[in-house]
Amino acid sequence: MMTRRACFSLLLLAPAAALAGVGKREVRYLGGMWTDVPEGAEGTVELGDDAAVFHFAGKSHRLPYASITSLEYGQKVGRRIGATIGWGVTTLGVAALPMLLSKKRRHFATIGYVDEAGKPQGLVVEFGKDINRSVMKMLALKSGKEIEFESEKAREEFYH
């Protein structure tokens, strides 16, 4: 009986875990020209003196600051509906209300750059909540490019 309950709980929470955001200090690759990195791969970013180095799925990609041509930042804000349903079912509704009232922010960046062959390229990533501001500010500082925001609300939250 206990095993059946454990399996049932796991099945209820699995979809919410699959849709969870990236880790607080991690970065997720969402798309771009790095064909050896699967979309959705999570990794880290190191900010060096002359380049940012992204590490995904055992691969490292160096992005020189001098090659960056544009920086765009945006957010997606949503309610934690999946987590609310999971908590509501597993705790008989006791913990569901606080989850429903909370918001989840996802932090996205589009980085335009020029590759070694001189061709314009793009990179789309999601930053964890603990590194989104620091990484974007450092990329802007080192590249000399100003951050463009998808909306005024994203600008306000970024500088909050």
Secondary structure, 3 states (H helix, E strand, C coil): CHHHHHHHHHHHHHHHHHCCCCCCCCEEEEEECCCCCCCCCEEEEEECCCEEEEEECCEEEEEEHHHEEEEEEEEEEEECHHHHHHHHHHCCCCCHHHHHHCEEEEEEEEEEEECCCCCEEEEEEEECCCCHHHHHHHHHHHHCCCEEECCHHHHHHHCC
